[in-house]
Amino acid sequence: MYSYHIFYFPFRWSLKGDENIRFSEQVNLNRIQVSGDSQWKQVQLDAQVGPGKEAQDTKDACTVFDERQYFFDFVHPVLYDDKKKDQDPLIHHYERLEPQGQGLVSYVIRVGDKEYVLRVDALNLNLYSTGVGILSFYLANECEEQQYESAVRDINQFGRRIMPPNSHEFTSRRQLASSICIQGLAGDRDRYEDTFDYCIRPENGDSGKFPQRGLSSVWEPARFILHLIEDLSPDLKVVPVIDDRMLVNCWYGNKELSQQVVEDARDGKDSFVMGDFWYKYVFVDEGSDDSCQNKRMKEQLLEKSTYYRWQKEGTLYGVSRYSFVALTNTGFFPKVVLSSHMRTIYARLFELVIIQRASMLRFSGEVTKVSGLAGHKRNEREVADRINSLYKEYIRFVNQIYFRDVTAQDQGIELYKMLTAQFESDAQIKDLDEEIGELYQYITLQVDQKRNENGERLNKLAAWCLPATILTGLLGISCNLYTAWDFWLHTAVIGVVSYIVWEIIRRKWKL
């Protein structure tokens, strides 16, 4: 294995017809109906986790043990689908069956006349109780022709791009692959391939099995992604939540590049880190030119994005807003142990930060939607219910998903801080706090005002009825003691006196 790549597609999920219900109902995972013939299998953490009879079962059990030991126990509920906590779960975890079978499943990226083929280790789909999800592709690069740095960078750049960033990509294809296909999955192969057939003007005649997409196809991810999620449940509506690209986790073993890292550490230099490859590797850049053409700015970006702890061993880690990468040598320990850490422990760490970022965007979108309803007086009760529901789920998110610390391990603490700094998580959560707090305060004031208005109406009614009540008590009206004439006479007197008293009270107190 020359490199290992994990692509993460974060998205916002919803069920059809859920636009006008409370947020807590919208994001209830137990409402999702899984297709009976789906190739997705829900995998839960059993109460008794132990090695199985098969070697793979033992390996998986050891991996889960290592991960759980690494993270604090209060972080586990958002990382693992736990059988014991299925009443109100934070996560539903699904795994695709085909990569676990005997057949070979491949992720094929075509870029012009080049073709990059990666073995699919796993396809995972996580749905979270904040209304977001992550579709993950675990890909091993085992082709000798793909061991070079240019190939690894191409895999990261073109393999993660699932939408054109702009209309120029319809024809130029500078950042978009010619096609991406997942081969070896059950069902129609065309469902898991996208040739990105975007066209500014529709062509006449038959456009093939799938209609061509154009300028109206905004935030529409690749077909293979939509169909993979649709395989789980056709009722799920999916919208990308962060970018037109997937996020990248990558381990790359290269003896020559790693040796340059060692030489820099020995000589006290930073020529490699500030060089061409490392910038493009960390920031998933492509082409002959850097996307940052200012030396000072480039140095500042790389300084914040590079983790140097194991530099003398030839190992560097890099983090950015859309990547978490590692460069090591090809010895036994980095190739076996460190690469394993990148696709297990650090993959969970990266996932957690992605979940937090995606969830904050999901909450922010719901705040915008509910704010639009707040101006309609006829919807005050409904709006109040929806805001209360949103606030409840937000408090749950802050307490059970958004953490300041997730592990006691020094390297984990430092990498987690670097990741949250790159994603600006602290600033985002502060802004979201203010948005939701202001919305909650607004609707609380509206409800209090409505309650005061109703109380004022009741006070006016009581003030109007008070004279009549007093006169009735003093005169002692009884139908058994008075004739009909006397009854109506007393009633008229009470009415006139009540009106006069009411007018006096109203003018004096300005009711």
C-alpha positions as CSV (number, residue, x, y, z in Angstrom):
1,M,0.0,0.0,0.0
2,Y,1.5,3.3,-1.1
3,S,-1.2,5.7,0.3
4,Y,-4.5,5.5,2.0
5,H,-7.4,7.9,1.3
6,I,-10.6,8.6,3.1
7,F,-13.2,10.9,1.5
8,Y,-15.9,12.4,3.7
9,F,-19.2,13.7,2.2
10,P,-21.0,15.7,4.9
11,F,-24.7,16.4,4.1
12,R,-27.9,17.7,5.6
13,W,-30.7,15.0,5.6
14,S,-34.4,15.3,5.9
15,L,-37.5,13.3,5.2
16,K,-40.1,14.3,2.6
17,G,-42.9,16.5,4.0
18,D,-41.0,17.5,7.1
19,E,-40.6,21.2,6.4
20,N,-43.4,22.3,8.8
21,I,-42.8,20.1,11.8
22,R,-40.7,20.8,14.9
23,F,-37.0,20.4,14.6
24,S,-36.8,17.6,17.2
25,E,-39.2,15.5,15.1
26,Q,-37.4,16.4,11.9
27,V,-34.1,14.9,13.2
28,N,-35.5,11.9,15.0
29,L,-33.4,9.0,13.6
30,N,-36.0,6.4,14.5
31,R,-38.3,7.8,11.9
32,I,-36.0,6.7,9.0
33,Q,-37.3,3.6,7.3
34,V,-34.5,1.5,5.8
35,S,-35.3,-0.3,2.6
36,G,-35.9,-4.0,3.0
37,D,-33.5,-5.0,0.2
38,S,-30.8,-2.5,1.0
39,Q,-27.1,-3.4,0.8
40,W,-26.6,-1.2,3.9
41,K,-26.4,-3.0,7.2
42,Q,-26.7,-1.2,10.6
43,V,-23.7,-2.0,12.7
44,Q,-24.0,-1.4,16.4
45,L,-21.6,-1.6,19.3
46,D,-22.6,-4.6,21.3
47,A,-22.6,-4.6,25.1
48,Q,-20.0,-7.4,25.0
49,V,-17.4,-6.4,22.5
50,G,-14.9,-9.2,22.0
51,P,-13.0,-11.1,19.3
52,G,-15.0,-13.4,17.1
53,K,-14.1,-16.7,15.5
54,E,-12.9,-15.1,12.2
55,A,-9.6,-13.3,12.1
56,Q,-11.3,-10.2,10.7
57,D,-13.8,-10.1,13.6
58,T,-10.8,-10.1,16.0
59,K,-9.1,-7.4,14.1
60,D,-12.2,-5.2,14.1
61,A,-12.7,-5.8,17.9
62,C,-9.2,-4.7,18.6
63,T,-9.6,-1.6,16.5
64,V,-12.8,-0.6,18.3
65,F,-11.0,-1.2,21.7
66,D,-8.1,1.0,20.7
67,E,-10.4,3.8,19.6
68,R,-12.5,3.6,22.8
69,Q,-9.4,3.6,24.9
70,Y,-8.2,6.7,23.1
71,F,-11.3,8.9,23.6
72,F,-13.0,9.9,26.8
73,D,-16.0,7.7,27.6
74,F,-18.4,10.7,27.2
75,V,-17.4,11.0,23.6
76,H,-18.3,7.4,22.7
77,P,-22.1,8.0,22.2
78,V,-21.4,10.2,19.2
79,L,-18.8,8.0,17.7
80,Y,-20.5,4.6,18.0
81,D,-24.0,3.3,17.4
82,D,-24.6,1.7,20.8
83,K,-27.3,-1.0,21.3
84,K,-27.7,0.0,24.9
85,K,-28.6,3.6,24.0
86,D,-31.1,3.1,21.2
87,Q,-34.0,5.0,22.8
88,D,-32.7,8.4,21.8
89,P,-29.5,7.7,19.8
90,L,-27.0,10.3,18.6
91,I,-25.9,8.2,15.6
92,H,-27.1,5.4,13.3
93,H,-24.1,3.7,11.7
94,Y,-24.4,1.7,8.5
95,E,-21.8,-0.2,6.5
96,R,-22.1,-1.3,2.9
97,L,-22.0,-5.1,2.5
98,E,-20.1,-5.5,-0.9
99,P,-16.6,-4.4,0.3
100,Q,-16.9,-6.9,3.1
101,G,-17.6,-9.8,0.7
102,Q,-15.4,-11.8,-1.6
103,G,-15.6,-9.5,-4.7
104,L,-13.4,-6.5,-5.4
105,V,-14.9,-3.1,-5.1
106,S,-12.9,-0.3,-6.8
107,Y,-13.1,3.5,-6.8
108,V,-12.1,4.6,-10.3
109,I,-11.1,8.2,-11.1
110,R,-10.6,9.2,-14.7
111,V,-8.7,12.4,-15.4
112,G,-8.3,13.0,-19.1
113,D,-6.3,10.0,-20.4
114,K,-5.3,8.9,-16.9
115,E,-7.1,6.4,-14.7
116,Y,-6.6,6.0,-11.0
117,V,-7.9,2.8,-9.3
118,L,-8.2,2.4,-5.6
119,R,-9.5,-0.6,-3.6
120,V,-12.6,0.2,-1.6
121,D,-12.0,-1.1,2.0
122,A,-15.3,0.2,3.3
123,L,-18.2,2.4,2.6
124,N,-19.8,3.9,5.8
125,L,-22.8,6.0,6.2
126,N,-23.5,7.8,9.5
127,L,-26.7,9.7,10.3
128,Y,-26.7,12.0,13.3
129,S,-29.5,13.3,15.5
130,T,-28.6,16.9,14.5
131,G,-30.0,16.3,11.0
132,V,-26.6,15.8,9.3
133,G,-24.8,12.8,8.0
134,I,-21.4,11.7,6.7
135,L,-20.8,9.3,3.8
136,S,-17.3,7.9,4.0
137,F,-15.1,6.2,1.4
138,Y,-12.2,4.2,2.7
139,L,-9.7,3.7,-0.3
140,A,-6.4,1.9,-0.5
141,N,-3.9,2.9,-3.2
142,E,-2.0,-0.4,-4.0
143,C,-1.0,0.3,-7.7
144,E,2.7,0.7,-8.2
145,E,2.1,3.3,-11.0
146,Q,0.2,5.4,-8.5
147,Q,2.9,5.7,-5.9
148,Y,4.3,9.0,-7.0
149,E,3.5,12.3,-5.4
150,S,1.7,13.7,-8.4
151,A,-0.6,10.6,-8.5
152,V,-1.4,10.9,-4.8
153,R,-2.2,14.6,-5.2
154,D,-4.4,13.9,-8.2
155,I,-6.3,11.2,-6.3
156,N,-7.0,13.7,-3.5
157,Q,-7.9,16.6,-5.8
158,F,-10.1,14.8,-8.4
159,G,-11.4,12.0,-6.2
160,R,-13.0,14.4,-3.8
161,R,-14.6,16.8,-6.3
162,I,-18.3,15.9,-6.6
163,M,-19.7,19.1,-8.1
164,P,-18.4,21.7,-10.5
165,P,-17.2,24.8,-8.5
166,N,-18.3,27.1,-11.4
167,S,-19.8,26.9,-14.9
168,H,-16.3,27.0,-16.5
169,E,-15.8,23.4,-15.3
170,F,-18.6,22.3,-17.7
171,T,-16.1,22.3,-20.5
172,S,-12.6,23.0,-19.1
173,R,-12.4,20.2,-16.5
174,R,-9.4,21.7,-14.7
175,Q,-10.7,20.7,-11.3
176,L,-13.3,18.1,-12.1
177,A,-12.6,14.5,-13.1
178,S,-13.8,13.2,-16.4
179,S,-15.7,10.6,-14.4
180,I,-15.8,8.8,-11.1
181,C,-17.1,5.3,-10.8
182,I,-17.5,2.7,-8.0
183,Q,-17.2,-0.7,-9.6
184,G,-18.3,-3.9,-7.9
185,L,-21.5,-2.8,-6.2
186,A,-24.7,-4.7,-6.5
187,G,-27.2,-3.3,-9.0
188,D,-27.0,-1.2,-12.1
189,R,-23.4,0.0,-12.6
190,D,-24.7,3.3,-14.1
191,R,-26.1,4.2,-10.7
192,Y,-22.6,4.4,-9.2
193,E,-20.9,6.4,-12.0
194,D,-21.0,10.1,-12.8
195,T,-19.5,11.6,-16.0
196,F,-20.4,15.1,-14.8
197,D,-22.3,15.8,-18.0
198,Y,-23.0,19.5,-17.2
199,C,-24.0,21.6,-20.2
200,I,-24.8,25.3,-20.3
201,R,-27.3,24.9,-23.2
202,P,-29.3,21.6,-23.5
203,E,-28.5,19.7,-26.6
204,N,-31.2,18.5,-28.9
205,G,-32.1,14.8,-29.2
206,D,-31.6,11.9,-26.8
207,S,-29.5,12.9,-23.8
208,G,-29.0,9.3,-22.6
209,K,-30.4,7.6,-19.6
210,F,-29.8,10.6,-17.4
211,P,-30.7,14.1,-18.5
212,Q,-27.9,16.5,-18.8
213,R,-27.5,18.9,-15.9
214,G,-27.1,22.6,-16.4
215,L,-27.1,26.0,-14.7
216,S,-30.0,25.1,-12.6
217,S,-28.2,22.1,-11.1
218,V,-26.9,24.0,-8.0
219,W,-25.6,22.0,-5.0
220,E,-26.4,18.7,-6.6
221,P,-23.8,16.1,-5.7
222,A,-22.5,13.3,-7.9
223,R,-25.1,10.7,-8.9
224,F,-23.2,7.9,-7.2
225,I,-23.4,9.7,-3.9
226,L,-27.2,10.3,-4.2
227,H,-27.8,6.7,-5.2
228,L,-25.7,5.3,-2.4
229,I,-27.8,7.2,0.2
230,E,-31.0,6.4,-1.7
231,D,-30.1,2.7,-1.4
232,L,-30.5,3.1,2.4
233,S,-33.8,4.9,2.3
234,P,-35.6,6.5,-0.8
235,D,-37.3,8.9,1.6
236,L,-34.1,10.7,2.5
237,K,-33.5,14.1,1.0
238,V,-29.8,15.0,0.8
239,V,-28.2,18.5,0.5
240,P,-24.5,19.1,0.7
241,V,-23.8,21.1,3.8
242,I,-20.2,22.4,3.5
243,D,-18.7,22.5,0.0
244,D,-18.7,21.2,-3.5
245,R,-15.8,18.9,-2.4
246,M,-15.5,16.0,0.0
247,L,-13.0,16.4,2.8
248,V,-9.8,14.3,2.7
249,N,-8.0,12.2,5.2
250,C,-4.7,10.8,3.6
251,W,-1.7,8.8,4.7
252,Y,1.2,8.8,2.3
253,G,4.4,6.8,2.7
254,N,7.3,8.1,0.6
255,K,10.9,7.3,1.6
256,E,12.5,10.2,-0.4
257,L,10.2,12.9,0.8
258,S,10.4,11.7,4.4
259,Q,14.2,11.9,4.3
260,Q,13.9,15.5,3.4
261,V,11.8,16.0,6.5
262,V,14.5,14.4,8.6
263,E,17.3,16.5,7.0
264,D,15.3,19.7,7.7
265,A,14.9,18.7,11.4
266,R,18.7,17.9,11.6
267,D,19.7,21.2,10.0
268,G,17.1,23.4,11.7
269,K,15.6,24.3,8.3
270,D,12.0,24.5,7.1
271,S,12.7,24.3,3.3
272,F,10.6,21.2,2.9
273,V,7.5,22.5,4.8
274,M,7.7,25.7,2.9
275,G,8.3,23.9,-0.4
276,D,6.1,23.0,-3.3
277,F,4.9,19.5,-2.3
278,W,3.9,20.0,1.3
279,Y,1.7,23.1,0.5
280,K,-0.1,21.3,-2.3
281,Y,-0.5,18.1,-0.2
282,V,-1.9,19.8,2.8
283,F,-4.2,22.2,0.9
284,V,-5.2,19.6,-1.7
285,D,-3.9,21.9,-4.5
286,E,-3.3,20.9,-8.1
287,G,-1.5,22.2,-11.1
288,S,1.9,23.7,-11.5
289,D,1.2,26.9,-9.5
290,D,0.3,27.3,-5.9
291,S,-3.1,28.8,-5.0
292,C,-1.2,31.2,-2.7
293,Q,1.1,33.5,-4.5
294,N,2.4,35.5,-1.5
295,K,5.4,34.1,0.3
296,R,4.6,35.6,3.7
297,M,1.0,34.5,3.6
298,K,2.0,31.0,2.5
299,E,4.4,30.7,5.4
300,Q,1.8,31.8,7.9
301,L,-0.7,29.3,6.5
302,L,1.8,26.4,6.6
303,E,2.9,27.3,10.1
304,K,-0.7,27.0,11.4
305,S,-1.3,23.9,9.4
306,T,1.8,21.7,10.2
307,Y,2.3,19.4,13.2
308,Y,6.0,18.9,13.8
309,R,6.1,16.6,16.8
310,W,7.7,13.6,15.0
311,Q,9.7,15.5,12.4
312,K,13.0,13.8,13.3
313,E,11.3,10.5,12.5
314,G,10.4,11.8,9.1
315,T,6.7,12.2,9.9
316,L,4.6,15.3,9.4
317,Y,0.9,15.9,9.9
318,G,-1.0,18.6,8.2
319,V,-4.5,20.0,8.8
320,S,-6.6,22.5,6.9
321,R,-10.3,23.3,6.6
322,Y,-10.8,20.4,4.2
323,S,-8.0,18.0,4.9
324,F,-6.1,15.9,7.5
325,V,-2.9,14.4,6.0
326,A,0.2,12.6,7.1
327,L,3.5,12.0,5.4
328,T,5.8,9.2,6.7
329,N,8.6,6.9,5.5
330,T,7.9,3.4,4.3
331,G,9.2,1.5,7.4
332,F,7.2,-1.1,9.3
333,F,6.0,1.2,12.1
334,P,4.7,4.1,9.9
335,K,3.4,1.8,7.2
336,V,1.5,-0.5,9.5
337,V,0.9,1.4,12.7
338,L,0.7,5.1,11.7
339,S,-1.3,4.4,8.6
340,S,-3.7,2.4,10.8
341,H,-4.0,5.3,13.2
342,M,-4.9,7.6,10.3
343,R,-7.8,5.4,9.2
344,T,-9.1,4.6,12.7
345,I,-8.3,6.9,15.7
346,Y,-7.5,10.1,13.7
347,A,-10.4,9.3,11.3
348,R,-12.8,9.4,14.3
349,L,-11.1,12.7,15.4
350,F,-11.6,14.3,12.0
351,E,-15.2,13.0,11.8
352,L,-16.0,14.6,15.1
353,V,-14.9,18.0,13.9
354,I,-16.7,17.6,10.6
355,I,-19.9,16.6,12.5
356,Q,-19.6,19.7,14.7
357,R,-19.1,22.0,11.7
358,A,-21.9,20.5,9.7
359,S,-24.3,20.5,12.7
360,M,-23.6,24.2,13.4
361,L,-24.5,25.0,9.8
362,R,-27.6,22.9,10.1
363,F,-28.7,24.8,13.2
364,S,-27.9,28.1,11.6
365,G,-30.1,27.2,8.6
366,E,-33.0,26.2,10.9
367,V,-32.6,29.5,12.7
368,T,-33.0,31.4,9.4
369,K,-36.0,29.3,8.5
370,V,-37.8,29.8,11.8
371,S,-36.9,33.5,11.9
372,G,-38.8,33.9,8.7
373,L,-42.0,32.6,10.4
374,A,-41.6,34.7,13.4
375,G,-43.2,37.8,11.8
376,H,-46.5,36.1,11.2
377,K,-48.8,36.6,14.2
378,R,-51.1,33.8,13.2
379,N,-48.1,31.4,13.6
380,E,-47.0,32.6,17.0
381,R,-47.8,29.4,18.8
382,E,-46.3,27.2,16.1
383,V,-43.2,29.4,16.0
384,A,-42.8,29.2,19.7
385,D,-43.0,25.4,19.6
386,R,-40.5,25.2,16.8
387,I,-38.0,27.6,18.6
388,N,-38.3,25.6,21.8
389,S,-37.7,22.4,20.0
390,L,-34.7,23.9,18.2
391,Y,-33.3,25.3,21.4
392,K,-33.7,21.9,23.1
393,E,-31.8,20.1,20.3
394,Y,-29.1,22.8,20.3
395,I,-28.5,22.3,24.1
396,R,-28.2,18.6,23.5
397,F,-25.7,19.2,20.7
398,V,-23.6,21.5,22.9
399,N,-23.6,18.9,25.7
400,Q,-23.2,15.7,23.8
401,I,-21.4,16.5,20.5
402,Y,-19.4,19.7,20.8
403,F,-16.5,19.1,23.2
404,R,-13.6,21.2,24.4
405,D,-11.5,18.1,25.0
406,V,-12.0,14.5,23.6
407,T,-8.9,12.6,24.8
408,A,-6.1,12.7,27.4
409,Q,-3.4,11.8,24.8
410,D,-1.0,14.8,24.1
411,Q,-1.0,14.3,20.4
412,G,-4.7,13.9,20.2
413,I,-5.2,17.1,22.3
414,E,-2.9,19.0,20.0
415,L,-4.3,17.8,16.8
416,Y,-7.9,18.3,17.9
417,K,-7.0,21.9,18.8
418,M,-5.4,22.4,15.4
419,L,-8.5,21.0,13.7
420,T,-11.0,23.1,15.6
421,A,-8.9,26.2,15.0
422,Q,-8.9,25.5,11.3
423,F,-12.7,25.0,11.3
424,E,-13.0,28.1,13.6
425,S,-15.3,26.0,15.8
426,D,-15.1,28.3,18.8
427,A,-16.1,31.4,16.9
428,Q,-18.9,29.5,15.0
429,I,-20.4,28.1,18.2
430,K,-20.3,31.6,19.8
431,D,-22.1,33.1,16.8
432,L,-24.6,30.3,16.9
433,D,-25.2,30.8,20.6
434,E,-26.0,34.5,19.9
435,E,-28.3,33.6,17.0
436,I,-30.3,31.1,18.9
437,G,-30.3,33.1,22.1
438,E,-31.7,36.2,20.3
439,L,-34.3,34.2,18.6
440,Y,-35.3,32.5,21.8
441,Q,-35.4,35.8,23.6
442,Y,-37.5,37.3,20.8
443,I,-40.2,34.7,20.9
444,T,-40.2,34.7,24.7
445,L,-41.0,38.5,24.6
446,Q,-43.7,37.8,22.0
447,V,-45.3,35.2,24.2
448,D,-45.1,37.4,27.3
449,Q,-46.6,40.3,25.4
450,K,-49.4,38.1,24.2
451,R,-50.0,36.8,27.8
452,N,-50.1,40.4,29.1
453,E,-52.6,41.4,26.4
454,N,-54.9,38.5,27.3
455,G,-54.5,39.5,31.0
456,E,-55.4,43.1,30.2
457,R,-58.6,41.9,28.4
458,L,-59.6,39.8,31.4
459,N,-58.9,42.8,33.7
460,K,-61.2,45.0,31.6
461,L,-63.9,42.4,31.7
462,A,-63.6,42.1,35.4
463,A,-63.7,45.9,35.8
464,W,-66.9,46.1,33.7
465,C,-68.6,43.3,35.6
466,L,-67.6,44.5,39.1
467,P,-70.4,47.2,39.6
468,A,-73.0,44.8,38.4
469,T,-71.8,42.2,40.8
470,I,-71.8,44.6,43.7
471,L,-75.3,46.0,42.9
472,T,-76.7,42.6,42.4
473,G,-75.4,41.6,45.9
474,L,-76.8,44.7,47.5
475,L,-80.3,44.6,45.9
476,G,-80.6,40.9,46.3
477,I,-82.4,40.3,43.0
478,S,-84.5,37.1,43.1
479,C,-87.0,36.1,40.5
480,N,-89.2,34.7,43.3
481,L,-89.6,38.0,45.1
482,Y,-90.2,40.5,42.2
483,T,-92.7,40.9,39.4
484,A,-91.4,40.9,35.9
485,W,-91.6,44.7,35.8
486,D,-89.5,45.0,39.0
487,F,-87.0,42.5,37.6
488,W,-86.4,44.5,34.4
489,L,-86.4,47.8,36.3
490,H,-83.6,46.6,38.6
491,T,-81.8,45.1,35.6
492,A,-81.9,48.5,33.8
493,V,-80.6,50.3,36.9
494,I,-77.8,47.9,37.3
495,G,-76.8,48.2,33.7
496,V,-76.9,52.1,33.7
497,V,-74.9,52.3,37.0
498,S,-72.4,49.7,35.8
499,Y,-71.9,51.7,32.6
500,I,-71.3,55.0,34.5
501,V,-68.9,53.3,36.9
502,W,-67.1,51.7,34.0
503,E,-66.7,55.0,32.2
504,I,-65.3,56.6,35.4
505,I,-62.8,53.8,35.9
506,R,-61.8,53.8,32.2
507,R,-61.2,57.5,32.0
508,K,-59.4,57.7,35.4
509,W,-57.1,54.6,34.7
510,K,-57.0,55.2,30.9
511,L,-58.0,51.6,30.2
